[in-house]
Amino acid sequence: MTVNEWYQAQQLGAPYWLYVAWDPLTHDAEPVRIQDPAAKPDHAKREVFASWFYLIPAEAID
């Protein structure tokens, strides 16, 4: 989940549903519905830091 999705799940609670497709490239992949994922056991949650950015040198803008 993205940070925004996690915050939304925390705010909305039971009305929030997460849909996950395990092995989506297989012919029999089916979505799994998870209601209120923020309320699931906290021990299973782990935070992952990922950052994507672009560095553009000043001389490239001129």
C-alpha positions as CSV (number, residue, x, y, z in Angstrom):
1,M,0.0,0.0,0.0
2,T,1.1,3.5,-0.6
3,V,1.3,5.9,2.3
4,N,-1.8,7.7,1.1
5,E,-3.7,4.4,0.8
6,W,-2.6,3.5,4.4
7,Y,-3.8,6.8,5.7
8,Q,-7.1,6.5,3.9
9,A,-7.6,3.0,5.3
10,Q,-6.9,4.3,8.8
11,Q,-9.4,7.2,8.4
12,L,-12.2,5.2,6.7
13,G,-12.0,2.0,8.7
14,A,-14.6,-0.7,7.8
15,P,-15.8,1.0,4.6
16,Y,-12.3,0.8,3.1
17,W,-11.5,-2.3,1.0
18,L,-8.1,-3.3,-0.4
19,Y,-8.1,-5.5,-3.5
20,V,-5.0,-7.5,-4.1
21,A,-4.3,-9.9,-7.0
22,W,-1.7,-12.5,-6.1
23,D,0.2,-13.7,-9.2
24,P,-1.8,-11.5,-11.6
25,L,-0.2,-13.0,-14.7
26,T,-1.5,-16.5,-14.1
27,H,-4.7,-17.6,-15.9
28,D,-6.6,-18.3,-12.6
29,A,-5.6,-15.2,-10.7
30,E,-8.5,-13.8,-8.6
31,P,-8.6,-10.7,-6.6
32,V,-8.5,-11.0,-2.8
33,R,-10.7,-8.5,-0.9
34,I,-9.4,-7.2,2.4
35,Q,-11.8,-5.1,4.5
36,D,-10.2,-2.5,6.8
37,P,-6.5,-3.5,6.2
38,A,-5.3,-0.9,8.8
39,A,-7.1,-2.9,11.5
40,K,-5.3,-6.1,10.7
41,P,-2.6,-7.4,13.1
42,D,0.1,-4.7,13.6
43,H,2.9,-7.2,13.9
44,A,2.6,-8.1,10.2
45,K,3.0,-4.5,9.0
46,R,6.4,-3.2,8.1
47,E,7.3,0.1,6.6
48,V,9.3,0.2,3.4
49,F,11.0,3.3,2.2
50,A,11.2,3.9,-1.5
51,S,12.0,7.1,-3.2
52,W,12.0,8.0,-6.8
53,F,13.2,11.4,-8.0
54,Y,14.9,13.0,-10.9
55,L,18.0,15.2,-10.6
56,I,18.2,17.8,-13.3
57,P,21.5,19.9,-13.3
58,A,21.0,23.6,-13.5
59,E,23.0,23.9,-16.7
60,A,20.5,21.6,-18.4
61,I,17.7,24.0,-17.8
62,D,19.3,27.0,-19.5
